[in-house]
Amino acid sequence: MNGPDDSGPGALPEGCLQVYSDGAARGNPGPAGIGGQARGPDGELLLELHEYLGEATNNVAEYRALIRTLEAAAGLGYRCLEVHTDSELLANQVTGGFKVKSEALKPLAARVKGLFEAYRQVQVEHIPRAKNYECDRLANRAIDEGLAGMLEPVRDPEDDALF
């Protein structure tokens, strides 16, 4: 199958890249950060990232977290992808369950779908926040470091109008 498959856990073959991401904003909008991880089929950590966005909404931070994690994982060579997010909105929008109504989120949803095209099979799973604590920790670390002047805001020229 090409493209997203939201048919539930177990629908994909073994050997999939597992991507976890989380975005956080303190205020909405407010200081925002992202965290992401990519794990191999056996759960081994392949990459981890955290970035400070400056001011953004929580939903923009959620999308940027997934985009940056997918971009960072693009060269790992996997053809099967499992995405895990605690954002029910993001999970449903990128699988077509919810319409993307926000003009600010439409280009981000399109970028996610474009990044999915590199994979033969994609499954997106909404998970409880408690199962995404590592990425939440990374996103909040990015905010803390950004507010302390340790990280500069990461800007994507395509997204500047969104912040």
Buried (B, 14 or more C-beta within 10 A) or exposed (E): EEEBBBEEEEEBEEEBBBBBBBBBBBEEBBBBBBBBBBBBBEEEEBBBBBBBBBBBBBBBBBBBBBBBBBBBBEEEEBEBBBBBBBBEBBBBBBBEBBEBEBEBBEBBBEBBBEBBEBBBBBBBBBBEEEEBEBBBBBBBBBBBBBEEEEBEBBEBEEBEEBB
